[in-house]
């Protein structure tokens, strides 16, 4: 009976792939039926049930999964991969279950409408519009910097513990939910990853576990980066699967935050994207605008760069390449480069952002 079940599950894998490819072509169907339909209920149930745990249940699952795979491989090597019909069926049956759970619990969100269509805004902008927003972000970054520290040459140190930053992240979503009901966050499940140390050497700030809906934050990174990282991962929990869209939401939440430290993190985070795009389009203007930034802000930027340089490893490009391929496969055709889309969202949502200024 077990073998028959495995055969059925194995056969269902290609059927699932074909069905999902078909459904992925209908963005409105995914948006209405899944992302705004059943997903919010699935996500809330998982957050309420697993959020009460003080540890990451998803990280425990990953650990068990790695152990299972290693045991399975050892067993195959010991038997010299004999009886291939049995272990191939077993392998595809397991993949079929994981593939189904991934898409049911979260993965369909990759195929929803692009955020600029949901917000009914454009996704194109001129260099002049980019310069205008960059200047405004520089002005607000400098202003918030002086609000925190009266010396423009001193970098900002986040005074909160990591647990307090998580609490403040949730408060940021509470603060913005009246203006953006789709960002209402109930059933907190925001946790430190037990894999923070290896994540650092892999070059990742955090991730969402798609099987448990837990937002994981790499807490070995600098506290300066945790507010936007935590806000980014909560954005994923709310169904915004694409990295660029979650980054835009992180900007929106932190820039509108009542706490000046969170606003500082938000303004400087958004500014980084605008400056990078501006340097790509017109380096001369970019260099001119950077000179307007307080030296203390530049020290915060340098501190982050130094942190990642200190934690580089020769295998990091492999992890980045793998993740880039994962993004491309999951409807993010530009891969890691698609992060620049956040600039288009920022520029075209300028009128609403201006209320935060």
Secondary structure, DSSP 8 states (H G I E B T S, - for coil): -HHHHHHHHHHHHHHHHHHHHHHHT-HHHIIIIIIIIIHHHHHHHHHHHHTT-SS-HHHHHHHHHHHHHHHHHHHHHHTTT--HHHHHHHHHHHHHHHHHHHHHHTGGGGGS--HHHHTT--S---HHHHHHHHHHHHHHHHHHHHHH-S-TTS-----S-HHHHHHHHHHHHHHHTTT-GGG---S--EEE-TTHHHHHHHT-SEEEETTTTEEEE-TTS-HHHHHHHHHHHHHHHTT--SHHHHHHHHHHHHHT-SSHHHHHHHHHHHHHHHHHHHHHH-HHHHHHHHTTS-HHHHHHHHHHHHHHHHT--TTHHHHHHHHHHHHHHTT-TTGGGGGGHHHHHHHHTHHHHHTT-
